[in-house]
Amino acid sequence: MTPEELRAFCLSFNAVVEDFPFSPGVSVFKVLGKMFALSSLDERPLTVNLKCDPEDAVRLRGEHEGLIAPGYHMNKRHWNTVTVDGELPDRLVRELIEDSYDLVVSGLPRADRLRLDRP
């Protein structure tokens, strides 16, 4: 997955915006103001921080040691840093991004979730 593909996939979800609250080189992808992905798209290797269910986070780190690690500069219980350099299948990376988005959306107030479901 290229940086452009990562950005496009993150932006493909409903109500997502890209923001730069930390520095111009750090893309933060948010749904209704809540972050679900963070990446320095110009860094190599390309990595993305993603929100994750705590039990899944630990399992994924064990299954993909060296490619999925506790979230860098994040709450390590709820965030993973995923290396997107081609060793992990793009399909898995997309699933992890979608899971992160869904997890954040599930924590939004009911009115906001209903608003997201409207076309």
RAGIDA-V163558 format. One line per field, one symbol per residue. ss: DSSP state (H for helix, E for strand, - for the rest). A space follows every 50 residues. Layout:
ss = ???
//
This chain:
ss = --HHHHHHHHH----EEEE-------EEEEE--EEEEEE-------EEEE E--HHHHHHHHHH----EEE--------EEEEE------HHHHHHHHHHH HHHHHH---HHHHHHHH--
//
